[in-house]
């Protein structure tokens, strides 16, 4: 499992706008205690509201890793970026990146890191071999968000349920399976980059035995209805052996993300497909709630939509971004 | 997609018995035209019934690739094996192997191959990058065997249906997704070694557009009910977008292979789970027949069992090894 040393200094580089700094914003929103400050280059259009720091100020504040919290343009490290990264390496930072082009593939960065004895974390790439899943029942409880499509708010749902549980003093962990989640928490499995035979085993390792009252909130990936990635979703369900499922949905989508010929399923169809699949790994698994991304709807429209889903399906239906994850956590407490 | 030059000389090495030469036997059974002969070392206890040849006789008979048709002991190339492999390389053979330890990782073999300009095919490892699946409907027809468990006869079922179709003059291909299948046909995708995000795309590429009356018989992998490998099975179903499914079963198994706590499902439970999954990728998909591995049953017991399944499920149920794949092909002809 990838493990990144904390705390971080967040590198926003020359991000043109706030959207480009999505990863940094995620860290700021969900694990602000993981970051001592932000580092912005000249012309940076993003600001996640942390203290501005130079590299040496970051080190003095205790930062161990410079996390690239921003997307780069054209998949290359610009000379301006590289100058900063080399300086960071020389002053003892590890570097962590979720970019497609790898830090380790840049000869200058690789050589500098070796000289300085620091780590380059390319968190898109698994940094170790995973075992084959053994399917043994593990102690502790697990919750997984599954979507009618990709990118419908599964990570947000899991993070907000984890945060709500912690607020209530419950024992809870967010288990990251994708790059943003891994950078937010500093650890996890980049599941989409794991070799097929070891996917479910990687998820088992990510969500090990735990105390009976402890909940893992496993970050979802893909969708059982998205033919490009459904195998990853399946491994997540069978490796994660969840006790509880949250159905995630975006109600205005007209086709599956990236698949113009594929129409998204209804929440009912998702429920009916996912439950028997999940019960292969955990016969006691239940669908306990519904999380809807209502960003595209007005406030009243969203409330009406959620009330309609709730009436149809007999399960709490909320938009955790708008209304909090409290009712989803209530549903888990009842499991 | 891995492509191995044909014809082969089959290397049986010092196989202690016939079982150790399973791969060579598979080639002999299903694609005898792919092999000019067999090469046996002193003390070899296996014999697949092809002409005995030396390396130079094999070359004279046209062999281009020496295929390692036998499992090695302890995952190493013994000095005796290596001597033969080096001699084969020097005389111009490509080498193909499905062993866990890779030809390319042996410095002597790698150096010799480079000198001689021949290829070392480690067919357990993908030899190229695959695309992400696009989910577009492809022309031609596809059949996939899915199992209640792993190792219940999916490959055998697909190969025997392909052979029966060819006998009837129908247009048909076997599409290999595992090491034995790849060595038998000389091409395919080692699906369990593909990176998660690209599994379904690899299967799409393996089973491209074809003539409307052409059937691909896709080699199955894993099982939707086997939590270690179900993600691979899922990618095969969604990447393969089959028109027809054959359910495969071994009736005497008391637990899932390698998972002592997991009980195999009934054929009905497999049917009910796989069909809605397959219809995500191809709404017209149907379950058309049942293939039972009755090896553990006596002849009358097998016939009674098959008759019972057929009556229960209303689908042709056969053991293709005992009784041929004719009735399964009849069912495909009716699709």
Interface residues (C-beta under 8 A of the other chain):
Chain A: X132 X133 X134 X135 X136 X137 X191 X192 X193 X194 X195 X196 X197 X199 X200 X201 X224 X225 X227 X228 X229 X230 X231 X232 X233 X234 X235 X238 X239 X241 X256 X258 X259 X261 X262 X265 X272 X273 X276 X277 X280 X281
Chain B: X132 X133 X134 X135 X136 X137 X191 X192 X193 X194 X195 X196 X197 X199 X200 X201 X224 X225 X227 X228 X229 X230 X231 X232 X233 X234 X235 X238 X239 X241 X256 X258 X259 X261 X262 X265 X272 X273 X276 X277 X280 X281
